[in-house]
């Protein structure tokens, strides 16, 4: 039984209401404390369940500026080259895991995820394969052995693989390659069946690995993304092991227009509706100069793409192709272009960095 008089009760009620107003309507004084501002890309991305990654190369890990930024800002790395066929499988019965293992060791010591790249690709196939005069059945054995050996070496260390990379032409037809039809692995002319075969081999090699198809120029709705979508839908319908799609996003500032960005968003939506993960795998935004206007425009576009990923729940990876302008493939691959990444050549944060951090 209460010993308080009605007058005291009234005073208590007034005090309570005053507190409610002063405290912003809650009884817990911590409700208005803003969340801590993320200090790194990694902290920001983790809050959204996104891996923020960078392509990396083991030869640069001895550069302390490189190692410090990679190990502190990123939650994922991917070998830029050192898990590709030509490097990792340089002779008929020779595997060289040195570079890949060094990257995995670095990732493990910095609690980073490792994404594997890539098992079936028309590029960087060593001459022992391209000039070996192999028949289709022999190439089938070679490719299955390659996929199995590489994936089993990294089982439990690499969470997922770009099993097949760049298999389509921009018009949506399948690219002629040594694995498809020149002479191929025995499935020439049977469209995406060789991709399906590679995915099935990969699943058998490491059943716990996530399996991805990765390509470029397939980010907006276009003939190429339509073809990849048709393949993905067919695979999901028939239970072929495919967990997601990698969108490379090697772009320039022409990508920054409302129609293209809306098309990217729609494209992501249709793949997400199939139950697939979406990974931004190789983003870089190349420039022709490093004027402050160009860097600002680059920052704006980086932020817009990061925001599209954050707003799409199935977008699980936001990864750039490298992270410092000191080591970027762009000047070599696109003469006259450069300055494509969020850190400059001295590891200083560019406007793009801040824009990504704010968007994530
Ligand atoms: C590039 C590397 O960045 C270069 O260092 C190398 O010389 C060639 O390959 N699409 C891909 C990547 O899937 O593997 C490519 O990487 C860039 C385009």
Boltz pocket constraint, residues with backbone or C-beta under 6 A from the ligand:
constraints:
  - pocket:
      binder: B
      contacts: [[A, 80], [A, 81], [A, 165], [A, 248], [A, 282], [A, 329]]
      max_distance: 6.0
